Amino acid sequence: MQFLEGSTILGTATLAGGRATLQADGLASERNAIEASYEGGGNYDATTSHSVIEVIRVPRKQPVVARAALRPVFAQ
């Protein structure tokens, strides 16, 4: 199976037990319309799913505050 966003192939996955799973890294931080396409084979015809809308929200970056305790060093 292929997973697509428009004409862009996001990746391929093996169909097993009626399911295919794809971990897609690098999707844009927005709405993504993803489709699955099966080329057919054996007793099954080729088919393409309806689009599934995946919304990816990236949390706002929080400022990092670092604190260090400075202690005086005395020469012996």
C-alpha positions in Angstrom: 0.0 0.0 0.0 1.0 3.6 -0.6 0.1 6.5 1.6 -0.2 9.8 -0.2 -0.8 13.5 0.4 -2.1 14.7 -2.9 0.4 13.4 -5.5 3.2 13.1 -2.9 4.0 9.6 -1.7 4.5 9.7 2.0 5.6 6.0 2.1 4.6 2.4 1.7 3.5 -0.2 4.1 2.7 -3.9 4.0 -0.9 -5.0 4.2 -1.3 -7.6 7.0 -4.5 -8.8 8.5 -6.4 -6.1 6.6 -4.3 -3.2 8.1 -1.4 -1.2 7.0 0.4 1.3 9.2 2.8 4.1 8.3 4.8 6.4 10.6 5.2 9.5 8.6 7.8 11.9 9.8 8.1 15.4 8.5 4.5 16.2 7.8 3.8 19.9 7.7 2.4 21.6 10.8 -1.1 22.1 9.3 -4.0 20.1 7.9 -2.8 17.1 5.9 -5.2 15.2 3.6 -3.9 11.6 3.5 -5.1 8.8 1.3 -4.2 5.1 1.1 -3.9 3.4 -2.2 -3.9 -0.3 -2.9 -2.7 -1.6 -6.3 -4.7 -4.8 -6.1 -3.5 -8.4 -6.2 -4.7 -11.9 -5.8 -8.5 -11.7 -5.3 -8.6 -8.0 -4.6 -9.1 -5.0 -6.9 -7.1 -1.8 -6.8 -8.7 0.9 -4.6 -8.0 4.3 -3.1 -9.4 5.4 0.2 -11.2 8.6 0.9 -9.0 11.3 2.3 -8.4 11.4 6.1 -7.7 14.8 7.5 -4.8 14.8 9.9 -4.2 18.0 11.8 -0.7 18.4 13.2 -0.2 21.1 15.8 3.3 21.9 17.0 3.3 23.3 20.5 4.8 26.8 20.9 8.3 26.8 22.0 8.7 27.8 25.6 11.7 29.8 26.7 14.3 27.8 28.5 15.5 29.3 31.8 18.7 27.9 33.1 20.0 28.7 36.5 23.3 27.9 37.9 24.4 28.3 41.5 27.8 29.9 41.7 29.9 29.2 44.7 33.1 31.0 45.5 36.3 29.0 45.2 38.9 29.7 47.8 42.6 29.0 47.2 44.3 26.8 49.8 
